[in-house]
């Protein structure tokens, strides 16, 4: 081969390689980064879907207003799990992955998250939960992460709070579900681990209109305090019936919304809630900007659910940026997970930073609130360990 022919061949080879690399780079950039959300938009508890999706959408809007990720916009694609239907959640998860092409999903509710986790595993899609508290979502999938405190953290927080107020005998009430089972187990472990006595654990169906039998059994156990585990609006119903049936013991919850206050009415007074804590403060400018923007857009202050899903979108966006900076076919669940473990620390709307622990759960502030005149008043931070 002559030198001229060899040179021409090398030039052609170089041009073809460059074109191939260019095509690969272009193929790695989607037209839009779609983030999936599986929320309770209808069914018995649409309040959760409303605030979770609102927080996530606000984050998407903010990031897009700042130019997206290197000019590529984000899009939130929502599927409705109808307030806990595993069947609806699985169908929605499959649509998000197979039709919409998402690489990251924000699930909610423990039953929904557990139902969709095997799909995320199989199809290698990252999942960030900001609502469910089941311990079964922890350490069981390399693609599953939690930015909400888990049932074990919150149960420990409530155990510490009840014990410091002098309780020695605790009773529990929960819905018959995976969430209810897990929460009762976590609380029993925390309480008995402190050398104290669990005297009752009652459960009822999620659609039960009458829970008097369960409440009567709680009353008969003569507890010093009650751990009230149902979600909205059954948390409010349980408190209402306890008080109406003469139970005056302190009541502790890990879930409480304005809807529960409406259901419980005057009986909500004095109930304590131990949960994730989001508050807009002067010391944390991002929290103030978020709260002001949320109130301006939706007409109310954000709760921690809104904050969690807002933060979840920002975490995913940061992971996309990190993965993209390393080049190659970066837009995949595997690359997003890899980027997280290379640096598990992120800016947090809760203040300063959050860091994912080795079990995939981000440590969050656990706080005690007391219901006073229909409002949750901050009391103190407590141990979630």
N, C-alpha and C positions, 0 to 999 in steps of 0.2 A: 504494500500500500504506500503510495507517495505521501510526502509530508503534507501536500495540499489536500489530498483526499482524507488523510487522518485528521487534519485540522477541521475540515468541514464536518466530519463525523462527530468530533468532540463538541463542536458548536451546536450541531443538531441535537446531540444527546443532552447537552446542558439545557437547551431551550425546552426540550420535552420534559426534563426533570423539573425545571422551573414551573412549567405549565401545570404539571401534575401536582406539585406542592401548592401552587396557587389555587387549583381546583379543590384540593383537600382542605385548605384554609377556609375557602369560601363555603365549602360544604359543612364545616364545623360551626359556622355562624348561622343560627336560625333567623328567620324574619322577625320573630318575637320570642321572648322567653316566657313560656306559659307556666304558671304556678297553679297547681290544683288545690282546691279547698273542698273538704267534705264536711258540710255543716248542717245543723238542724234548722232548715229554712221553713219547714212545716211540721205538723204533728203537735205533740203535747207541750213541747218546750221551744217554741220558735225564738224566744228571747235570746237564747244562746247563739243561734245562727245569726241573728240580727247584729249583735255586738261583735262577734268573732269576725264575721265577714266585713263589717264596717272598719274594724281595725286593720285588717289585711288590705282592704281596698285603699284606705288612706295611705298606707305605706307605698303601695304600687303607684298611686297618683303622685306622691312626693318624689319618688325616684324618677319617674318619667318626666316630671317637670324640670328635673335637673339634668336631663339628657339621657336617661336610661343608663344602660351599661355600654359605654363606648358607642352611643347612638342607637342601640337596640332597645326597644321598649319592653316593659314587662306587661303581662296580662294575667289577671286572676280569673280562673275558670272554676265555677262553683258547681258542685253536685250536692243534692239534697238527700241526707240519710233519714229524713222524716222522724227526727227525734229518737234515733237509736235503732233503726231497722238494719240489721246486719245484711239482709238481702239487698236492700236499697244501696247500702254502702259499698258492697262488693260490686254491684252493677256499675255504680258511679266510678269506683276506682278503675275498673276495666276500661270504661269510656275515656277517663282522663288519660290513661296511658296509651291505649290502642288507637283512639280516635284523635285526641288532642296532642299527643306526643309529649306530655309533661315528664320532667325528670325529677321533680320534687313536689310533694303533696303535704298539705296541712290537714291532718285528720282531727276529729274532735269526738268526745265521748269514749269511754273505755271500751264498750262493746264494739263500737265502730272501728276503733283503732286495732283491736285484737282481730277483728274479722278481716281487715284489709292488710295487715302486716305480712301474711304469707304471700300475697300478691306482690307487695313491694320487694320482698326477698327474691322471689322468683324472677321478677322483671328488673331487678336492680334499680329501684326508684327510691330516692331518699324521702324519709318521712319525718316531719317535725311536729310533735303534738304539743298543743298549748292549753288543752282543756281536760282530757281524761287523766285520772290519777291511779289507774291500776298498776300494781307492782309487776304484773305479768308482761307489761310492755318494756320492762327494764332488763337489759342484758340478754335478750332473746333474739335479737336481729341486728346485724351490723349496719343496717340502713335506718334503724329507728332511733330517734332522739327526742328528748322531752325538755321543754322549756317551762314546764309547770312543775311545782313540787308534787311529788308522788304521795299516795295514800299513807305510806309508811312515815314520810316526813311530817305530814299534817296530823296523823294520828299521834305521833310522838309529841308534837306541839300541844295538842289538846290534853294529852295525858299529863304533861308537865303543868299546864295551866290549871287543870282540875285538882291536881295534887297540891299545888301551892296554895289553893284556896281551901284546903282542908278535907277534900273528899278522900274517902278510903274505899267506898263501894261504888262501882260504876255500872250503869246499865246502858244498853245500846239499842237503837232501832234503825232499820235500813230497809231498802227495797230489795226484793228477791231478784238479784242479778249478779253478774260477775263482779261488778263494782261494789255491790253491797257485801258480797261474800269476802272480797279482798279487804275491804275497809274494816269489817268486823274482825277479821283475822289479824290485821296490822295493829288495831287498837288493843285487842286482847294481849298480843305479844308485848306491846309497849307498857300497858298497864300492869300486867302480872310480872313483867320484868322489873318493875319498881317495887315489887313485894306487896301489891294491892290486890283487891278482890273484884273480879267481874261477876256480877250477880244475875245478869239477864242479857240476852241478845235476841230481839224479835225482828221478824221481817214480814213485809206485806207486798202484794202484787202492785206493779207500777200504776195500774188503772183502778186500784181499789178506791171506792168512794167512802167506805166505812172501815176504820182501823181501830175501833174501840176495843176489840178483843186483845190486840197487841198492846195497846196502851194500858189496859187493865192489868196485863201480866207484868208490865214494867212497874206499875204502881205497887203490885203485890210483892215485888222483889225488894222494896224499900231501899232504893239506892240513895247515895248522897248527891249524885249528879247524873245527868243523862247525856250521852253522845248521840246526837241526832244526825244521821247520815243521808237521808233522802235528798234528792235534788229538787229544783223548782218544778212545780209549786208544792210538792208533797212535804218539803221541809217545813213550810209554813203551816200546812194542814196538821202535821204531827205536833207542832208546838201548840196550836190552837186546841187540839183535843186533850193534850196533856194538862193544860191549864184549866180547861173546862171540867175535867174529871178530877180536879183538886190537887194535881201535882205542882208543887212549888219549888222543886229543886232547881239548881242552876242547869241550864241547857247550853251545850256547846255544839256548834255546827262547823263544817268545812265548806258548805255551799249555802249561800243566801243572796237573794236578789230582791229588788223592789216588789216583784210579784209575790214573793213569800211574805213580805211585810203586809201587803194588801190582804192576803189570805188569813194571816194570823191576827191582824188588827191590833187591838190594844195588848194582846198577849205576847207580841213580839218584844215588848219593852224588857230590857235587861238580858236578852239572849246574847251570847257571845259567839263570835265567828273567828275561827283560826284559819287563815288562808294566806295565799300569796298577797303581797302588799305592793300596790302601785299608788304613788302619790306624786302630784306635780309640786315641785319645790323650787324655791329661788336658787338653791345650791346646785340644781340639775337643770340647766337651760333646755336640754332636749326634752325633758319631761314636760316642761311648761309649753314648749312649742307644740308638742303632740297634743296635750290636753286642750290647748286653745284652738288648734286646728280641728280636732274632733268635735268639740262643742260647737264651733262655727258651722261645721258641715252637717252634724246630726242632731244638734239641739240639746245635747246632754253631755255630762262629764263621762269620760271613759272609765270602765271598770278594769280589773286586772285581766279579764278575758280579752278585751279589746287590745290592751297593752301587749299581751302575750302573742297574739296573732299579727299585730303590727310589727313586733320585734322579730317574729318568725320570718316575715318577708324580708326584713333587712338582713337577717343572717343568711338567708338563701342568696340574696343579691350579692352579698360580700363573698360568699363561696364561689359564685359564678365568676366574679372579678378575679379571685385568686387562681381559680382553675384556668381561666382564659389567659392569664399572664404567663402561664407555663407552656402554652401552645398546644398543638396537636388537636386531637378530637376530644376537646375538653368538656363538652356539654353532655354529661352523663351522670347518673346517680353515683357510679363508682368514683368518678373524679371529684364530685362534690364532697363525698365522704372522706376521700383522701385529703382534700384541702382542709377539711375541718380538723382532722387529727394532726396535720402538720402544724396547726396553730389553733387550739380549741378556745381561744379567747376572742371576744367580740365586744364592741361598744354596746352598752345597754341603755334602753330608755328608762330603766329603773334606777339608773345612776351608775357612773363609772363603767365597769365591765361585767360581763358574765363569762364564766368558764365552764365548759362541759367536763364533768368528771368522767372517770374511766368507764362508768356504767352507762354513759350517754345522757345523763340527767344534769341539767344546769342547776347549780345551787341558787336558790332565790330567797329573798327575805320572807320569813314567816312571821305574821303579825296577829295580834289579838285586837278585835274590834268589839265594842259593845253597842247594841242597838238602843238608841236614846231618841225619843220623839220621832221615830221612823227613820232615823239616819244612823249610819255606821260611824261610830266615833273611835278613833285610834286610841288604844290603851297602852300597848307595849309590844316589843318584840319578844318572842319566846323561842325556845330551842326546837329545831326541826330535825334533830339528830337522835 
